[in-house]
Amino acid sequence: MKNSTRKIVFLDAETIPEHITLPPFAFPHEYTSFPCTTEDEIIQRAAEAEIIMTNKVPLRRECIAHLPELRMIAVTATGYDIIDLDACRDRGIIVCNVQNYAETSVPEHVIAMIFALRRNLLTYHKGVMAGEWAKSRQFCFLTHPIGDIADCTIGIIGSGSLGSAVGKMAGALGMKVLFGERRGATSIREGFHPLETLLKTADIITLHCPLNNSTRNLIGANELAMMKENAILINAARGGLVDEAALADALRAGRIGGAGIDVLTTEPPTAGNPLLDPTLPQLIVTPHIAWGSDSAITNLIGQVVENINRYAEGTPIRRVV
């Protein structure tokens, strides 16, 4: 490098809340952060950077070609599909991500959605605010079914760290835990169940698999039609796993019992997204925050800085490339 001071640029620092403190870098450096960066701004902002930190700002081959000083990309997330890995290999650029930082945050968010939907909390809250309780002749009004969590069956699609953590938490609450086999699998692994069986028997379906060509629209109209009428769908993984129009139709028609959605196909959502219809019943949509407890983000940013410090020492960890 031209000098001993390494230049670090964080392209979308706004993805980390202001109250989360960035740990110190353990080497001479010049750190610059931008709240957000468009693709057209990357080259100008990172032209002299040796290290780029990014969460969702993509780094493609044509962009990387104009960043001559770039030696490391620190992805401040687990997913790294925003990075052109082949271009990085060709240039000898190290890519590191973060791993297993939200093994409490995501499962707790999933369980919270399950409780809210199984017990009809949203419906009852709206009823109270609309004056229904005040008009009741009894001390309560039981106008909507309330389902217990214990003894219900949860079907988990995705058996990685997050899916397994959800299963452990669900089991502790008394749920029967089933893991689903991959779509189109020709054989069923021990301890797994065919996807069709899972959809037909589970009271809750929760998704914890990556988004790729084999999982895109994993839950569509046909899959929703297989589910029980009172079943709940949870997606805290990737938006493209669910056909959003099909889910909206199923909720509107009462073909399933409810849905908890933390991710959408396009984020932030665009006008006309079918799941942003406020008249849809038994639907909770949260803005991609399942991962975002303070402890999880502190863990995440700690791993990012550790990755960068280890790179500077010459012993990078959590390498993707």
C-alpha positions in Angstrom: 0.0 0.0 0.0 1.0 3.6 -0.6 1.2 4.4 3.2 0.7 2.7 6.5 -2.7 4.4 7.1 -5.4 2.2 5.8 -8.5 3.8 4.4 -11.9 2.4 5.5 -15.2 3.4 3.9 -18.6 2.4 5.2 -21.0 2.9 2.4 -24.3 2.5 4.3 -23.6 3.2 7.9 -27.3 4.1 8.4 -28.0 0.3 8.6 -26.5 0.4 12.0 -28.5 2.4 14.7 -26.7 5.5 16.0 -26.8 4.2 19.6 -24.7 1.2 18.7 -21.0 2.0 19.2 -18.5 0.9 16.6 -15.6 -0.9 18.4 -12.1 0.5 17.7 -9.9 -0.6 14.8 -6.6 -1.8 16.0 -4.3 -0.2 13.4 -3.6 3.2 11.9 -6.6 4.1 9.8 -8.7 6.8 8.2 -12.4 5.9 8.6 -15.2 7.6 6.6 -18.8 6.7 6.8 -21.8 7.6 4.7 -25.4 7.1 5.8 -26.3 5.6 2.4 -24.7 5.3 -1.0 -26.2 4.9 -4.5 -24.5 2.7 -7.0 -23.5 5.8 -8.9 -21.7 7.2 -5.9 -19.6 4.2 -5.0 -16.5 4.9 -7.1 -16.2 8.5 -6.1 -16.6 7.7 -2.4 -14.5 4.6 -2.2 -11.9 5.4 -4.9 -9.0 5.3 -2.4 -10.4 2.8 0.1 -8.5 -0.3 0.9 -11.4 -1.7 3.0 -15.1 -1.2 2.2 -17.8 -2.0 4.6 -21.3 -2.6 3.1 -24.6 -4.0 4.1 -26.8 -3.7 1.1 -24.8 -1.5 -1.3 -23.8 -3.9 -4.2 -20.2 -4.1 -5.4 -20.2 -5.5 -9.0 -17.3 -6.2 -11.4 -17.6 -3.0 -13.3 -17.5 -1.0 -10.1 -14.7 -3.1 -8.5 -12.6 -2.4 -11.7 -12.5 1.3 -10.8 -11.4 0.7 -7.2 -7.6 0.1 -7.5 -6.8 0.3 -3.8 -9.5 -2.2 -2.7 -8.2 -5.2 -0.9 -11.0 -6.2 1.5 -14.8 -6.1 1.5 -16.4 -6.4 5.0 -20.0 -7.4 4.5 -22.0 -6.2 7.6 -24.5 -9.0 7.1 -24.5 -12.8 6.6 -25.8 -12.7 3.0 -23.2 -11.7 0.4 -25.1 -11.9 -2.9 -24.5 -8.2 -3.3 -20.8 -8.9 -4.0 -19.4 -10.1 -7.3 -17.3 -12.9 -5.8 -15.7 -13.9 -9.1 -14.5 -10.4 -9.6 -13.0 -10.4 -6.1 -11.3 -13.7 -6.8 -9.8 -12.3 -10.0 -8.4 -9.3 -8.1 -7.4 -11.2 -4.9 -9.8 -9.2 -2.8 -10.8 -10.7 0.5 -14.5 -10.9 1.3 -15.7 -11.5 4.9 -19.2 -11.7 6.3 -20.8 -12.1 9.7 -22.3 -15.3 11.1 -24.7 -16.5 13.7 -25.1 -13.1 15.3 -28.9 -13.1 15.5 -29.5 -16.6 16.9 -31.6 -15.1 19.7 -33.1 -12.0 18.0 -34.6 -13.8 15.0 -36.2 -16.7 16.9 -37.6 -14.4 19.5 -39.2 -12.3 16.8 -40.7 -15.4 15.2 -42.1 -16.6 18.5 -43.5 -13.1 19.2 -45.3 -13.2 15.9 -46.6 -16.7 16.6 -48.0 -15.6 20.0 -49.6 -12.5 18.6 -51.3 -14.4 15.7 -52.3 -17.5 17.6 -53.9 -15.5 20.4 -55.5 -12.9 18.0 -53.8 -10.1 19.9 -54.1 -7.6 17.0 -57.8 -8.2 16.5 -58.5 -7.8 20.2 -56.4 -4.7 20.5 -58.2 -3.1 17.6 -61.6 -4.1 19.1 -60.7 -2.5 22.4 -59.6 0.7 20.7 -62.9 0.7 18.7 -64.9 0.6 21.9 -66.1 -3.0 21.7 -64.9 -3.8 25.3 -66.7 -0.8 26.6 -69.9 -1.9 25.0 -69.6 -5.5 26.3 -72.2 -6.8 28.9 -69.6 -9.1 30.3 -66.1 -8.5 31.9 -64.6 -9.6 28.6 -65.5 -10.2 25.0 -64.4 -13.4 23.4 -65.3 -12.7 19.7 -62.3 -14.4 18.1 -60.7 -17.8 18.6 -57.6 -17.9 20.8 -55.1 -20.7 20.2 -52.6 -22.0 22.7 -48.9 -22.4 21.7 -48.3 -25.6 23.6 -49.1 -28.8 21.8 -49.4 -27.2 18.3 -47.1 -28.4 15.5 -44.5 -26.0 14.0 -43.1 -26.9 10.6 -39.6 -25.3 10.0 -38.3 -25.0 6.5 -34.5 -24.4 6.8 -32.4 -26.2 9.3 -29.4 -23.9 9.6 -28.5 -22.0 12.8 -31.7 -19.8 12.8 -34.1 -22.6 11.9 -32.5 -24.8 14.5 -32.7 -22.1 17.1 -36.4 -21.5 16.4 -36.9 -25.2 16.8 -35.2 -25.3 20.2 -37.2 -22.3 21.4 -40.5 -23.7 20.1 -39.7 -27.1 21.7 -39.2 -25.4 25.0 -42.6 -23.8 24.7 -44.2 -27.3 24.2 -44.6 -27.2 20.5 -44.1 -30.3 18.3 -41.2 -29.4 16.0 -40.9 -30.8 12.5 -38.3 -29.9 9.9 -39.2 -29.9 6.2 -37.2 -31.4 3.4 -36.1 -29.3 0.4 -38.6 -28.7 -2.4 -38.3 -31.4 -5.1 -36.0 -33.6 -3.0 -35.8 -37.2 -4.3 -35.0 -38.6 -0.9 -35.9 -37.6 2.6 -33.1 -37.1 5.2 -33.5 -38.7 8.6 -35.4 -36.4 10.9 -37.0 -34.5 8.0 -40.4 -34.6 6.5 -41.6 -34.1 2.9 -42.6 -30.5 2.2 -46.1 -31.4 1.2 -46.6 -33.3 4.5 -45.3 -30.4 6.5 -47.7 -28.0 4.8 -50.7 -30.2 5.3 -50.1 -31.0 9.0 -48.4 -28.0 10.7 -50.3 -25.4 12.6 -47.4 -23.0 11.9 -45.0 -22.8 9.0 -41.9 -20.7 9.5 -39.2 -20.1 6.8 -35.5 -20.0 7.5 -33.9 -20.9 4.2 -31.8 -18.9 1.7 -33.3 -17.3 -1.4 -32.1 -18.9 -4.6 -33.5 -20.3 -7.8 -34.8 -23.4 -6.0 -36.6 -21.5 -3.2 -38.0 -18.5 -5.0 -41.8 -18.4 -4.5 -41.4 -21.5 -2.3 -44.8 -20.7 -0.8 -47.2 -19.8 -3.5 -50.9 -20.4 -4.2 -50.6 -24.2 -4.4 -48.6 -24.4 -1.1 -51.0 -22.0 0.7 -53.9 -24.2 -0.5 -52.3 -27.2 1.2 -52.1 -25.5 4.6 -54.8 -25.8 7.3 -57.4 -23.1 7.4 -56.2 -22.0 10.8 -52.5 -22.3 10.0 -50.1 -19.4 10.3 -47.2 -18.6 8.0 -44.1 -16.8 9.3 -41.4 -15.4 7.0 -38.4 -13.8 8.7 -35.9 -15.0 6.1 -36.1 -13.5 2.6 -39.1 -11.8 0.9 -38.8 -13.7 -2.4 -39.6 -17.0 -0.6 -43.3 -16.1 -0.6 -45.6 -15.1 -3.5 -46.9 -12.0 -1.9 -50.0 -11.7 -4.2 -50.9 -15.3 -3.5 -50.5 -14.8 0.3 -52.7 -11.6 0.2 -55.4 -13.6 -1.7 -55.2 -16.4 0.8 -55.6 -14.1 3.8 -58.4 -12.2 2.2 -60.3 -15.4 1.4 -59.6 -16.9 4.9 -57.8 -19.9 3.4 -55.1 -19.6 6.2 -55.3 -18.3 9.7 -52.7 -15.5 9.5 -49.2 -14.5 8.5 -46.3 -12.8 10.2 -44.0 -11.2 7.6 -40.7 -9.4 8.4 -39.3 -9.3 4.8 -40.7 -8.3 1.5 -39.5 -8.9 -2.1 -38.6 -5.3 -2.6 -37.3 -3.3 0.4 -38.2 -0.7 1.2 -41.6 -1.7 -0.3 -42.9 0.0 -3.4 -46.5 1.4 -3.7 -49.0 -1.3 -4.5 -47.3 -4.1 -2.6 -50.3 -6.5 -2.0 -49.2 -7.1 1.7 -49.5 -3.4 2.6 -53.2 -3.5 2.2 -54.5 -2.4 5.6 -57.7 -4.3 5.2 -56.0 -7.7 5.1 -57.0 -9.7 8.2 -54.6 -11.4 10.6 -51.4 -10.0 9.0 -48.4 -8.6 10.8 -45.8 -6.9 8.7 -42.6 -5.6 10.3 -39.8 -3.7 8.5 -37.0 -6.3 8.3 -36.2 -6.0 12.0 -36.2 -9.6 13.3 -32.4 -9.5 13.3 -32.2 -6.1 14.9 -32.1 -6.5 18.7 -29.4 -4.3 20.3 -27.5 -7.3 21.4 -27.6 -8.9 17.9 -26.4 -5.7 16.2 -23.6 -5.2 18.8 -22.6 -8.8 18.0 -22.7 -8.1 14.3 -20.6 -5.0 14.3 -18.2 -6.6 16.7 -17.6 -9.4 14.2 -17.2 -6.9 11.4 -14.5 -5.0 13.2 -12.8 -8.2 14.3 -12.8 -9.3 10.6 -11.1 -6.1 9.6 -8.6 -6.2 12.4 -7.7 -9.8 11.6 -7.3 -8.8 7.9 -4.9 -6.1 8.9 -2.9 -8.7 10.9 -2.8 -10.9 7.9 -5.1 -13.6 9.4 -8.7 -12.9 8.2 -11.5 -15.0 9.5 -15.1 -15.7 8.3 -13.8 -15.5 4.7 -16.2 -15.9 1.9 -13.4 -15.3 -0.6 
